[in-house]
Amino acid sequence: MTADKKTGQESGARRAWTPRSPVEVVLEQITKQEKKVAELQHELDTEKSMLAKLLQAKKVLEAT
């Protein structure tokens, strides 16, 4: 019995590796970090909004 193994290299499926300069690598890292920070900022804004609503509800409950 023989098992069919795929090499993972199908014709035309992969692009050739192109070397990048250190500047390109750092610029890509900066772009990724900016995107990550923007996403985290959006999540933080959402959480702050929810906290503000809960604090208002707390004031109403404490007033009664």
ABEGO torsion letter per residue (X at the ends): XBBBBBAGBBBGABBBBBBBBAAAAAAAAAAAAAAAAAAAAAAAAAAAAAAAAAAAAAAAAAAX
